[in-house]
């Protein structure tokens, strides 16, 4: 992977961990998730007038990705409702690269041997972060389901953005479309709480949404320039940042196995960017 692409993906990883921490701080994570998605869509809406309309060939990718993203947001919020950031986030993000790599190999996507070893090391390290001394089956179940949805939208978006007129066009229309189903559901089921939370933390929603959309835009940019599995794996190094936030800001427990996991992730990064 080119070094400049790796650097961009690492920046995107930091952004991803940041907005997930904002969601976890919300009393109802689904409301927090909705505010972030809605805030991002609101910021992107003016760009819809400048971005090209999606072509007929783009619509199947956008439709599939909207379904995967909606499932992802719902399962992630449910995981955060039942478990810690330091538990749910690593398992969700760590399981996805293995699934994406399996899809890449199945469909003939070029994957180098060093990149394969790197993906495995990163995934093992990330999963170790999540499974350290944990027995909470419900949040782990939601985290694994989240990982399936992550793998789904990663694969669809990587292929979709390569066929799109531009990265900006794909990003804008994807997130505007994704905000509709999750926004409609939360308005119908948690309307008053959504309004109250948006009044007290609307600025957080806009900031989190801006960070989330910019971060994913950088990932889509990387997908247009290199193979899918290394990008998907390198992006998941966000769990190191999320683990630090969980310990320092959310005061969640962090055990000694985290050091071994961090070393595995660092080794994986080095192999992926070779």
Rosetta blueprint (number, residue, H / E / L):
1 X L
2 X L
3 X H
4 X H
5 X H
6 X H
7 X H
8 X H
9 X H
10 X H
11 X H
12 X H
13 X H
14 X H
15 X H
16 X H
17 X H
18 X H
19 X H
20 X H
21 X H
22 X H
23 X H
24 X H
25 X H
26 X L
27 X L
28 X L
29 X H
30 X H
31 X H
32 X H
33 X H
34 X H
35 X H
36 X H
37 X H
38 X H
39 X H
40 X H
41 X H
42 X H
43 X H
44 X H
45 X H
46 X H
47 X H
48 X H
49 X H
50 X L
51 X L
52 X L
53 X L
54 X L
55 X L
56 X H
57 X H
58 X H
59 X H
60 X H
61 X H
62 X H
63 X H
64 X H
65 X H
66 X H
67 X H
68 X H
69 X H
70 X H
71 X H
72 X H
73 X H
74 X H
75 X H
76 X H
77 X H
78 X H
79 X H
80 X H
81 X H
82 X H
83 X L
84 X L
85 X H
86 X H
87 X H
88 X H
89 X H
90 X H
91 X H
92 X H
93 X H
94 X H
95 X H
96 X H
97 X H
98 X H
99 X H
100 X H
101 X H
102 X H
103 X H
104 X H
105 X H
106 X H
107 X L
108 X L
109 X L
110 X L
111 X L
112 X L
113 X H
114 X H
115 X H
116 X H
117 X H
118 X H
119 X H
120 X H
121 X H
122 X H
123 X H
124 X H
125 X H
126 X H
127 X H
128 X H
129 X H
130 X H
131 X H
132 X L
133 X L
134 X L
135 X L
136 X L
137 X H
138 X H
139 X H
140 X H
141 X H
142 X H
143 X H
144 X H
145 X H
146 X H
147 X H
148 X H
149 X H
150 X H
151 X H
152 X H
153 X H
154 X H
155 X H
156 X H
157 X H
158 X H
159 X H
160 X H
161 X H
162 X H
163 X H
164 X L
165 X L
166 X L
167 X H
168 X H
169 X H
170 X H
171 X H
172 X H
173 X H
174 X H
175 X H
176 X H
177 X H
178 X H
179 X H
180 X H
181 X H
182 X H
183 X H
184 X H
185 X H
186 X H
187 X H
188 X H
189 X H
190 X H
191 X H
192 X H
193 X H
194 X H
195 X H
196 X H
197 X H
198 X H
199 X H
200 X H
201 X H
202 X H
203 X H
204 X H
205 X H
206 X H
207 X H
208 X H
209 X H
210 X H
211 X H
212 X H
213 X H
214 X H
215 X H
216 X H
217 X H
218 X H
219 X H
220 X H
221 X H
222 X H
223 X H
224 X L
225 X L
226 X L
227 X L
228 X H
229 X H
230 X H
231 X H
232 X H
233 X H
234 X H
235 X H
236 X L
237 X L
238 X H
239 X H
240 X H
241 X H
242 X H
243 X H
244 X H
245 X H
246 X H
247 X H
248 X H
249 X L
250 X L
251 X L
252 X L
253 X L
254 X L
255 X L
256 X L
257 X H
258 X H
259 X H
260 X H
261 X H
262 X H
263 X H
264 X H
265 X H
266 X H
267 X H
268 X H
269 X H
270 X H
271 X H
272 X H
273 X L
274 X L
